[in-house]
Amino acid sequence: QLQLQESGPGLVKPSETLSLTCTVSGGSITSPDYYWGCIRQPPGKELEWIGTVYFSGSTYYNPSLKSRLTISVDTSKNQFSMKLSSVTAADTAVYYCARQKEAAAGYWYIDLWGRGTLVTVSS
Amino acid sequence: SYVLTQPPSVAVAPGQTAGITCGGNNIRSKSVHWYQQKPGQAPVLVVFDDTDRPSGIPERFSGSNSENTATLTISRVEAGDEADYYCQMWDRSSEHRGVVFGGGTKLTVL
């Protein structure tokens, strides 16, 4: 059974870069049927999509984060990664890795989530 | 970009039916998905592509989509259904394609 595991720093200082790695186990990240995504949720708040990557390297980013965001894939390690630069306290959140599957043609949903990891931005 | 609007809260007595709405412009033409999130846990998919249920999700959970409102209906509500519920779609119509979530609805079982 495929699983997603987030690994992150736990604590990041303001103005630094937040790095999150998502490891896919029990399946291949190169499956053509799936996209891979990052989602976050500030404490007590709603879900916010960060971005999505395909195994080929194609990406889709949340416009509000695009200027600070890079998502990449490493097929040799079966991982995808997110880097968010110039973080502030507003970036404090639980960060989730997710697998996206196509429903109706051209529409994607999340069929599998990681357990999430809390990242706190504080000096 | 596309906006999905949900009521902040819905309350229902056990055994009754709960309806959670998700509003969006011409949402009927989109494919809408629903997630359940309990405190301290990751979300779980309960309905996809407007009306389909993943394996393991009870038949009590159903979805519909018409005109400008998609709805998640939970029949014979149980205490264990108390959670936050989010609708979601993939915006492929705008310059910035991507995942869109509604603001979430807290379901309280009275």
Interface residues (C-beta under 8 A of the other chain):
Chain A: G37 I39 E46 L47 E48 W49 G51 T52 Y60 Y61 N62 P63 K66 Y96 Q100 A103 A104 G106 Y107 W108 Y109 I110 D111 W113 G114 R115 G116
Chain B: S1 K30 S31 H33 Y35 Q37 A42 P43 V44 L45 F48 D49 D52 P54 Y86 Q88 M89 W90 R92 H96 R97 G98 V99 V100 F101 G102 G103 G104
